[in-house]
Amino acid sequence: MPSLTKSPLLSLSWQGQLQDYVTAMDWSPDGEWLAIASGSGEVILLNVLNKQTIAIEPSAAESIDCLGFSYDGQFLAAGGQNGQVKVWRISANSTANSTANSTLPTLVKVLEHSRTWVEHLAWNPTRNELAFSLGRYVQVWDMASEKMVTTLPFETSSVLDLAWHPAGEQLAVSGHLAVKIWSRSDWDNDPRVQELAAAGLAIAISPDGQYLASGNLDNTLMVWGWQSPYPWRMTGFPGKVRHLAWANATRPSAPIIAAASGAGIIVWRKLPTDEAGWASRAFDSHRGKIVALAFQPGSSLLASAAEDGRVILWPKAKQLGQILDGVAQGFSALAWNPQGNLLAAGGQQGEWMLWAQSDRGKGFLR
């Protein structure tokens, strides 16, 4: 395994196999559970404390395309090609010494949507409300009241991405020519609209809630101050901008966003004044299309996964630090645990891998 730092930053700690390509991964807030979904409809839970694997959804004819844990780790939701959104209750009392029976999740809700593909879902970061896409609409389900609280029309296209503001009071939805932002205080009010020249393929809100970014079909990245209608327009990408990630450093620092287009990454750092804008640095060490970006929580260490079968670590989002491999035909998903000491990746042949932070490599991560 090649390493360009003096010591490896991460080392392989656990791996396994699903029946089809890995479509989605998400960690529970406490970092105890990793959920993984596949193109054959599987959903599994990995308990990283006792290395227990629980299959909660068997292989089926249609894929699961999105999944996520609720903010408190109480629920796991998954949606996909069959139009269903399934919600499981995860045991709140699971520990490394728990028995298998005490940790088995319980299916508590199935939302049926008449064969409309569910491609995106996101839990509110402050309460158990689940937003998910249905073609040209987004619905929001409240777990407490067991009611659908709203249906939001995008109108001009299918919904291409969605994201909650960190405060949990606003929901951003992207599609053709716009990012639309609704307020949960009154879902019936018209949304605030951030206009685009093309479709917004991926959106991301900075961890402090101060910036909204959209990666677009016209090879651009647009970034707005959260309350501003006037964007910074970033160019220089070789193709569509499909993947975004904001750094979430614990130390005070300028905002940093990474954007992937094809096999390339451009990292943008906010300069001291709005007039100065953003400075960029490009990286081109991948040999295949990038499929995921993720910053280590609490640092500016960037991880990128690509179809070339490599996960690359970029310390401080400035240099190539380590290359991780181990899949036959490329990676398809990537996720850091909330504590930042485990990195999970999934492969196009169903492989899943976990790497643990190396004590010798800790000095390179911040």
N, C-alpha and C positions, 0 to 999 in steps of 0.2 A: 504494500500500500504506500504510494508515494507521499512524502511529506516535505514541504518546503520551509517549515520552521525547524528549530533545533530539536524539538521534541514534538510528538504527535499531540494535537489538541484533543482529539477524540479517539476512542478505541471501541471496536465492536464488542457488544455485551450480550446480545440476544438476537435471534433471527428465526423466521418461520415462513410458511407458505400458505397462500390461499389458492383457490381454483382458477381465478382469472385476475386480470390486471387490477391493481389497487386504484380505486377512484377517489377516495377521501380518507383523511385521518384527522382525529381531534383528541386532545387531552382533557381529562377532567381537571377542574381548577386546582385540586390538591396534588395533581401529578401522579396519583396512584393508578389511574386507569387510562389506557389508550384504546380508543375505538377505531376500527379499521373497516372500510367497506370495499366491495369488489364489483367488477363488471358482471359477475354472475349472480348478484343479489345477496351475497353473504354480508353479514355484519358480525364481527367478533370483538370481544373485549379482552385486553391483556392487563393483568394485574402485575405491575412491575415490581411490587414488593415481594411477592412470593412466586413470581413467574407462572401464574395460573392463566390459562386460556379458556374463555367461555364463548361458545358459539350461540349468539342470541337470534340470528336470522339465518336459515339454511340457504344453500344455493338455490336459485330460481331461474326462470327464463329471462328475467329482465334485471337491469343493473340498478344498484343503489348509487346515486350520484352526489349526494350531499349528506352530511351528518354533523352534529354538534352537541356539546354538553351545555346545559343551562348554567347560568352564572354561579349558582350555588352547588353545582354538581349533582343535584337531586334527580335530574332528568337527562336522558339522551334521546335526541330526535334524529330520524333518518328519512330521506325521501328519494324518489327515483322515477324510473321509466314507467312504472305501473300506475302512477298517479296517487299513490298512497303516501301519507306522512304518518309514520309510526313513532310513538313516544313510549319509552321504557322508564320506569322508576329504578334508579340505581340505589342499592343499599347504602344508607348513610353510616352504617356501623361496621363496614368492612375493614379488616386489618390484615396484616400479614399472617396472622394466626387463625383467620376465619375459616370455617368449613365451606365447602363448595355450595352447600344448600343455602347458607346464610347470605351468600354474596350473589346469588342468582338474581339478575334483573327481572322486573315484572313488566309485561306489556300493559300499559294503562290507557292508551288511546290510539285509535286508528282513524285518521281523517281520509275519507274517500273523495276522489276528484275526477271520476269519469274519464279515466285514461289521459288526463292532461299531465304531461311530464313535469315533475318537480325537480328543477335543476339547481335551485339555490335556497338555502335557509339560513337563518341567523337568530339566535336568542338575544333578547334585550339584555344588556349587561348589568341591569339593576333589579330586574323582576322577571318572573317566569312567563314572559310573553314570547311567542315564537312567530317570526315572520317568515313566509316562504312564497316562492314565485309559482304562478300558474299561468303560463303563456304571457298574455299582456296584462296580467293582474298580480298584485301581491295581497295575500291575506295575513291577518294577524290573529293568532289564537291565544287566548288567555287560559293558562292552566288552572288558576285559582277558581275562576268562575265557570270554567269549562264552556266558554262561549267564544264565537268568532266575533271579535270586536270591530273589525273593519275589513272591507275589500277595497283596495286602492287601484284605480285604472291607470296604466301607463299610456295607453291609447295608440301611440305612434309605432310601437314595435313590441316584440316580446321583451320581457325583462331580462337583462343581461348580467346584472349583479345587484346586490343590495348590502347595506351596512348600517348598523345602528351607531349613532353618536355615543361616545363613552358615557355621557350623562344619562342616557337611556330615554331622553325625551323627544328625540327626532330620529326619523328613519330616512335614509337616502337610497334612491333606486335609480339605476342607470339603464339606458337603452338608446334608441335612435335619436340623435341630435340633442340630448339633454340628460342631466342628472336632476331628478326631482326630489325635493325634501319635504316630507310631511311631519307635522307636530302631533304627538299623541294626545296633547291636551284638547285638540279638536280635529279628529281625523277628517271631518267633512269640509274643513277649510281647504281652499286651493293650495297646492304645494308651492313652495319657493322653487324657481326653475333656474338652474345654471346651464346656459346654452352651450352646445357643442357644434362643431362643423361636421361631425360624423358620429357614428355610434360610439357610446362609451362602453368598452368591453369589460373593464375592471375598475372598481372604485375602492378607495381606502381612506379612512379618516385617521389623522394622527392620534397617538395615544392621549395627548393632552386636549384633544378636541378642537385645536386651533386651526387645522388645515384639512381641506378636502382635496383628494387627488382623483383624476380619472385618466386611465390609459385607453387610448382611442384607436379606432379603425383607420384613421388617416395618418398613422405613424407619429402621433404627438402625445405628450403628457400635459395635462392641464392641472394647475394647482391654484386653489382659491383660499384666501383667508376665510374662516368659517362664516363670518358675517358680511363678507365682501362679494359683490357681483363681478369684480374685475379679476381675471385670472392671470397668472404667469403661464406662458405657453412655451413648453420645452420641445425642441426638435432634435434632429440628428439620429433618429432611430432608423434601422434598416427596414423595418416592417411594422406590423400592428403591435401595439403595446398591450400585452395580455396579462402581465403579472406585476403586482406592486407590493411593496412592503415598507412600512415605516419603522425606523429604529425607536426603541423604547429604553433609552439609557437612564440609569438611576442618577447619574451625575448630570448637573446642568450642562447642556450643550446645544448647539444649533440644530434645528430640525434636519433630519436626513431621511431621504426616500430613495429606494432602489426600484428601478423599472426594468423589466425584461422584454426584449423584442428579438424574436428568432433565437440565435445562439449568443446574443450579446446582452450585457448589462450596462446600464448607465446609472451611477449613483449621484444624486443631487444633494448638495448641502446649502442651506439657507445662509446668505451673507448677512452682515449686521444690519443693513437697511433694506426696506422694501424696494427702494429705487435700484439698489445694486442687484437684487434678484437672487439667483441661485448659481453656484459653481458646480461643474460636472466633472466626473471621472469615468472613463469607459473601461470595461473589462471584456476580453474576448477569448478566454481560455477554454470555453466549452466548444465541442465539435458537433453538437446536435441541439435541437430546439430546447430551450429552457422551459420547464413545466411548473416550477414552483420557486418562490423566494421566501425566506424567513429570517428575521433578525433574532439572535439569542436574546431572550428577555433580560433586561437590565444592562445590555451592552450594545456595542455597534459591530459585533461579529455577525457577518452576513453568511448565510448558507444558501446555495443555489443547487437545484437538481435539474437534470436534463436527460434528454433521450439518448445521449451518448454513453449512458451508464455510469455517470460520475456525479457525485455530490462534492461541490467545492466549498471550502471554508475560506472566508475573506476577513482576516482580523482588521478591526476598525474600518471595515468597508474600504480598504485602501490597497491591500496586497493579497496575493495568493498565499494561503497558509498551509492548506492540506487538501489532498484529493482522496475522497472515499469512493470505493467501488464495491462490486459484489453482485451485480445483477447481469443477466445475460443480454437483455435487449432494451435496456434503458429504464430510467426511473419515471414515476408518474405522480408522486405525492411526497410531501415533506412537512414536518411539524416539530418544533421545539416543545418540550414540556414547560409549564409555567415557571418552574424553578431554574430553568436554563442549563441543567446538567445532563439532560438526555435529548438526543436528536433522533427522530424516527423518520424513515423513508420507506416508500412503497415502490414496487417495480411493475413493469408492464407484463410480466409473466406471473404475477401474484406474490412475488417475494415481499417480505417485510423485514426490516432491519432496524435495530436500535444501537446507537453508539453512546457511550458514556464519556463524560468529561474526564480527561487525564489530569492527574495532580501535577504532573510535570508541565502540562500545557496551559495551566491556568493563567500564567502571566501574560499570555498572548491574546487573551479573549476580550479584554476591555478596550 
